[in-house]
Every structure is written in C-alpha cells, then in structure tokens.
Amino acid sequence: MANIFDAAKYILIKKGRMSTWKLQKLCYYSQAWSLAWSDGKSLFEEDFQAWTNGPVCRELYDMHKGEYTISADDFKIGNPENLTEDEKETIDIVLRDYGDKTPMWLREQTHCEQPWKDARGGTPDDERSENIITKKSMGFYYGSL
C-alpha cells in the first residue's frame, strides 16, 4: 500500500511548488475521495487531525515543518510508483477539481464539511486540536455527496 509521502510526491510532481498548507489539503481530499469511490479503501494509512487550519496529517507535517512552500525536488521521500493506476486517477481528479484553489479556499471548504466539524467536537476554531478525522467519517460524508 502507498503512504502519504507517495501521494504527496505525486501531487507535487503534477502541480509543482505549492504551500505546505495546500499540499496537506490536497492529500486530505485525495484520501477522502478514495474512501468515497472505492468502498472505503484507503489511499494510505496515515490519519488526518482536525487542526485549526483544517485537516493536517502529522507525519507529513513533521516532514515539512518550518517550510512555507515545497516542491517535488525538496521532497526527498515518497515514490509515486507505489500508487496504483486507480489511485493516480483518483488524485488526478482531485487535482482537476481542487488543484487550482487557493490554500484559504481549501481551508474554508474543509471547515464547512462534516468530518472536520465532527472531529473538532465543539472545540473553538481558534483552539488547538489533534482529534483524528476518521476514515469512516470521511468515506461516509464524501460518499453521500
């Protein structure tokens, strides 16, 4: 199975340099739509947490911590060849639909959606949270759209 670094590297190769904030959201939507379109099959095992600025994968964050932007050349780990053709197709659709959105737009969009809101559990928007956004909630929500 691929991991989040494989998906992130693929996204960076396809879209070029971007903010780390945007990369996090594109990885999130890639996972969400994979869960929705493939009967709950994860694109990768890593989880997202319901941070103040939207969904964030801790492992990916730890890799790019301190960086504002990142490119495929900066991204020393991850191998897109670990993704299946179906997984690449899912990411490509996400990039087509979300890839040109601003990081702020992506943040606001995730804040309107049930998986992030449920994981926050009433935590005020400006307070820290490391609550997990479950794959089950992601698959159910995006699968119902």
Residue frames relative to the residue before (quaternion, step in Angstrom):
aa qw qx qy qz dx dy dz
M 1.0000 0.0000 0.0000 0.0000 0.00 0.00 0.00
A 0.5089 -0.6384 0.4940 0.2990 3.52 -1.10 0.77
N 0.2728 -0.7303 0.5894 0.2116 3.56 -1.27 0.24
I 0.7225 -0.4482 0.2930 0.4372 3.57 -1.27 0.16
F 0.6193 0.5538 -0.3479 0.4344 3.59 1.09 -0.62
D 0.6084 0.5364 -0.3406 0.4756 3.58 1.13 -0.67
A 0.6733 0.4856 -0.2863 0.4783 3.58 0.93 -0.93
A 0.6570 0.5138 -0.3122 0.4548 3.60 0.91 -0.88
K 0.6471 0.5087 -0.3202 0.4690 3.59 0.93 -0.84
Y 0.6303 0.5298 -0.3269 0.4639 3.59 0.99 -0.83
I 0.6488 0.5173 -0.3077 0.4655 3.59 0.94 -0.92
L 0.6819 0.4920 -0.2888 0.4578 3.58 0.89 -0.92
I 0.6201 0.5220 -0.3437 0.4742 3.59 1.04 -0.68
K 0.7055 0.4765 -0.2639 0.4534 3.58 0.92 -0.92
K 0.8117 0.3053 -0.1226 0.4825 3.61 0.88 -0.95
G 0.4600 -0.6927 0.4528 0.3218 3.60 1.15 -0.31
R 0.7891 -0.3091 0.2328 0.4770 3.54 -1.36 -0.17
M 0.1104 0.7739 -0.6155 0.1004 3.53 -1.04 0.87
S 0.6289 -0.5069 0.4118 0.4219 3.52 -1.30 0.16
T 0.5671 -0.5933 0.4462 0.3568 3.54 -1.14 0.61
W 0.5741 0.5882 -0.3556 0.4449 3.56 1.18 -0.62
K 0.6799 0.4751 -0.2803 0.4833 3.58 0.91 -0.93
L 0.6213 0.5439 -0.3437 0.4472 3.59 0.96 -0.81
Q 0.6315 0.5340 -0.3316 0.4540 3.58 0.95 -0.85
K 0.7026 0.4689 -0.2797 0.4564 3.59 0.84 -0.95
L 0.6450 0.5035 -0.3354 0.4668 3.61 1.01 -0.69
C 0.6171 0.5112 -0.3418 0.4910 3.60 1.08 -0.62
Y 0.6288 0.5381 -0.3290 0.4548 3.57 0.99 -0.83
Y 0.7057 0.4488 -0.2783 0.4724 3.59 0.77 -0.97
S 0.5930 0.5461 -0.3712 0.4608 3.61 1.09 -0.56
Q 0.6589 0.4840 -0.3018 0.4905 3.58 0.96 -0.83
A 0.6575 0.5368 -0.3145 0.4249 3.58 0.87 -0.96
W 0.7255 0.4258 -0.2550 0.4767 3.57 0.81 -0.96
S 0.5702 0.5532 -0.3889 0.4665 3.58 1.13 -0.45
L 0.6572 0.5058 -0.3016 0.4704 3.57 0.93 -0.90
A 0.6806 0.4995 -0.2870 0.4527 3.58 0.98 -0.84
W 0.7708 0.4021 -0.1942 0.4545 3.58 0.88 -0.95
S 0.7700 0.3483 -0.1896 0.4998 3.61 1.12 -0.38
D 0.5920 -0.6188 0.3543 0.3756 3.57 1.00 0.85
G 0.7662 -0.4092 0.1920 0.4567 3.54 0.84 1.02
K 0.4512 0.6816 -0.4672 0.3370 3.61 1.21 0.21
S 0.3883 -0.7329 0.5212 0.2011 3.54 -0.79 1.11
L 0.4572 -0.6351 0.5516 0.2885 3.50 -1.20 0.64
F 0.7648 -0.0622 0.0720 0.6371 3.55 1.18 -0.79
E 0.6014 -0.6205 0.3926 0.3150 3.57 -1.24 0.49
E 0.5791 0.6223 -0.3877 0.3565 3.59 1.01 -0.71
D 0.3677 -0.7349 0.5387 0.1858 3.54 -1.16 0.75
F 0.3467 -0.6783 0.6006 0.2430 3.51 -1.41 0.24
Q 0.2653 -0.7351 0.6053 0.1513 3.51 -1.17 0.73
A 0.4754 -0.6789 0.4928 0.2650 3.56 -1.18 0.65
W 0.0217 -0.8243 0.5638 -0.0467 3.56 0.33 1.29
T 0.7234 -0.4420 0.3201 0.4229 3.54 -1.32 0.29
N 0.7735 0.3422 -0.1800 0.5022 3.59 0.90 -0.90
G 0.7395 -0.3817 0.2091 0.5136 3.56 1.16 0.56
P 0.7563 -0.3853 0.2686 0.4555 3.56 -1.29 -0.14
V 0.0143 0.7774 -0.6269 0.0494 3.54 -0.99 0.96
C 0.2886 -0.7126 0.6138 0.1791 3.54 -1.03 0.88
R 0.4550 -0.7230 0.4535 0.2542 3.57 -0.57 1.18
E 0.6578 0.5172 -0.3265 0.4396 3.61 0.89 -0.86
L 0.6603 0.4847 -0.3010 0.4883 3.58 0.98 -0.82
Y 0.6262 0.5381 -0.3301 0.4575 3.58 0.98 -0.84
D 0.6604 0.5150 -0.3160 0.4459 3.59 0.87 -0.94
M 0.6453 0.5285 -0.3195 0.4497 3.57 1.11 -0.65
H 0.8016 0.2736 -0.1443 0.5116 3.62 0.94 -0.82
K 0.2717 0.7979 -0.4982 0.2031 3.58 1.28 0.20
G 0.7968 0.2792 -0.2325 0.4828 3.54 -0.93 0.96
E 0.6471 0.4776 -0.3124 0.5055 3.58 1.28 -0.15
Y 0.3396 -0.7302 0.5539 0.2115 3.57 -1.05 0.75
T 0.7829 0.0912 -0.0528 0.6131 3.56 1.04 -0.78
I 0.0987 -0.7846 0.6111 0.0342 3.52 -1.27 0.45
S 0.1451 -0.7661 0.6194 0.0917 3.55 -1.19 0.61
A 0.6911 -0.4507 0.3489 0.4444 3.56 -1.28 0.14
D 0.6332 0.5415 -0.3319 0.4424 3.60 1.06 -0.71
D 0.6637 0.4898 -0.2953 0.4821 3.60 1.12 -0.67
F 0.6537 0.5384 -0.2809 0.4515 3.53 1.20 -0.65
K 0.1570 -0.8594 0.4836 0.0545 3.57 0.05 1.31
I 0.7339 0.3387 -0.2332 0.5407 3.61 1.20 -0.24
G 0.6124 0.5366 -0.4237 0.3969 3.53 -1.27 0.35
N 0.0373 -0.7865 0.6162 -0.0166 3.52 -1.02 0.90
P 0.3469 -0.7735 0.4923 0.1973 3.61 -0.32 1.20
E 0.5652 0.6044 -0.3902 0.4037 3.60 1.18 -0.39
N 0.5712 0.5816 -0.3806 0.4366 3.60 1.25 -0.22
L 0.5990 0.5466 -0.3580 0.4629 3.61 1.27 -0.24
T 0.4324 -0.6669 0.5376 0.2817 3.56 -1.08 0.73
E 0.6592 -0.4864 0.3766 0.4324 3.57 -1.24 0.20
D 0.6327 0.5222 -0.3319 0.4657 3.62 1.02 -0.74
E 0.6510 0.5054 -0.3152 0.4705 3.58 0.99 -0.79
K 0.6385 0.5054 -0.3253 0.4808 3.59 0.98 -0.78
E 0.6325 0.5296 -0.3335 0.4563 3.59 0.99 -0.77
T 0.6270 0.5254 -0.3310 0.4704 3.60 0.99 -0.79
I 0.6692 0.4835 -0.3002 0.4778 3.59 0.86 -0.93
D 0.6355 0.5374 -0.3332 0.4431 3.59 0.96 -0.82
I 0.6430 0.5036 -0.3227 0.4783 3.59 1.00 -0.76
V 0.6313 0.5165 -0.3264 0.4777 3.59 0.98 -0.82
L 0.6690 0.4920 -0.3056 0.4657 3.59 0.90 -0.86
R 0.6205 0.5323 -0.3419 0.4634 3.59 1.05 -0.68
D 0.7629 0.4038 -0.1989 0.4640 3.58 0.90 -0.98
Y 0.8012 0.2673 -0.1169 0.5224 3.61 1.06 -0.72
G 0.5276 0.7160 -0.3719 0.2659 3.57 1.18 -0.54
D 0.7287 0.4019 -0.2456 0.4971 3.59 1.11 -0.55
K 0.4758 0.6590 -0.4431 0.3781 3.59 1.29 0.10
T 0.5151 -0.6300 0.4808 0.3264 3.55 -1.18 0.57
P 0.6348 -0.5167 0.3940 0.4181 3.59 -1.19 0.38
M 0.6494 0.5168 -0.3245 0.4538 3.61 0.98 -0.78
W 0.6268 0.5238 -0.3400 0.4660 3.59 0.99 -0.77
L 0.6593 0.5063 -0.3039 0.4654 3.58 0.93 -0.91
R 0.6197 0.5375 -0.3324 0.4653 3.58 1.01 -0.80
E 0.6918 0.4805 -0.2806 0.4601 3.56 0.78 -1.04
Q 0.6283 0.5405 -0.3364 0.4471 3.58 1.02 -0.77
T 0.6779 0.4795 -0.3056 0.4659 3.59 0.84 -0.91
H 0.6294 0.5469 -0.3335 0.4399 3.59 1.08 -0.65
C 0.6632 0.4940 -0.2937 0.4794 3.60 1.21 -0.45
E 0.6731 0.5323 -0.2784 0.4315 3.56 1.22 -0.39
Q 0.6386 -0.6215 0.3309 0.3104 3.52 -1.06 0.93
P 0.6432 0.5342 -0.3818 0.3940 3.69 0.76 -0.73
W 0.6689 0.4729 -0.3060 0.4851 3.61 0.92 -0.84
K 0.6615 0.5154 -0.3090 0.4487 3.58 0.90 -0.94
D 0.6630 0.5002 -0.3118 0.4616 3.59 0.92 -0.87
A 0.6657 0.5012 -0.3108 0.4572 3.58 0.91 -0.86
R 0.6174 0.5372 -0.3461 0.4587 3.58 1.06 -0.67
G 0.1650 -0.8535 0.4842 0.0989 3.58 1.15 -0.57
G 0.7396 -0.4007 0.2319 0.4885 3.58 0.96 0.75
T 0.4158 0.6774 -0.4942 0.3522 3.60 1.23 0.09
P 0.4979 -0.6583 0.4600 0.3273 3.63 -0.76 0.91
D 0.6364 -0.5860 0.3593 0.3500 3.55 -1.07 0.83
D 0.7360 0.4229 -0.2409 0.4706 3.59 1.04 -0.69
E 0.6019 0.5511 -0.3626 0.4500 3.62 1.27 0.15
R 0.5672 -0.6155 0.4447 0.3188 3.54 -1.12 0.78
S 0.0625 0.7644 -0.6404 0.0413 3.54 -1.16 0.73
E 0.1302 -0.7701 0.6186 0.0856 3.54 -1.07 0.76
N 0.2801 0.7782 -0.5110 0.2342 3.56 1.23 0.46
I 0.4536 -0.6960 0.4970 0.2507 3.55 -0.98 0.92
I 0.2985 -0.6727 0.6457 0.2034 3.53 -1.14 0.79
T 0.3128 -0.8022 0.4711 0.1917 3.58 -0.24 1.20
K 0.5681 -0.5853 0.4642 0.3452 3.51 -1.19 0.64
K 0.6059 0.5620 -0.3509 0.4404 3.57 1.07 -0.72
S 0.6812 0.4773 -0.2957 0.4698 3.60 0.88 -0.89
M 0.6288 0.5313 -0.3289 0.4628 3.57 1.06 -0.73
G 0.6790 0.4948 -0.2919 0.4572 3.58 0.85 -0.97
F 0.6640 0.5063 -0.3047 0.4581 3.55 0.96 -0.89
Y 0.6959 0.4854 -0.2851 0.4460 3.58 0.80 -1.00
Y 0.7422 0.4065 -0.2457 0.4728 3.58 0.63 -1.07
G 0.6170 0.5493 -0.3364 0.4522 3.57 1.17 -0.54
S 0.6718 0.4945 -0.2900 0.4690 3.58 1.22 -0.49
L 0.5668 0.6199 -0.3856 0.3818 3.61 1.22 -0.20
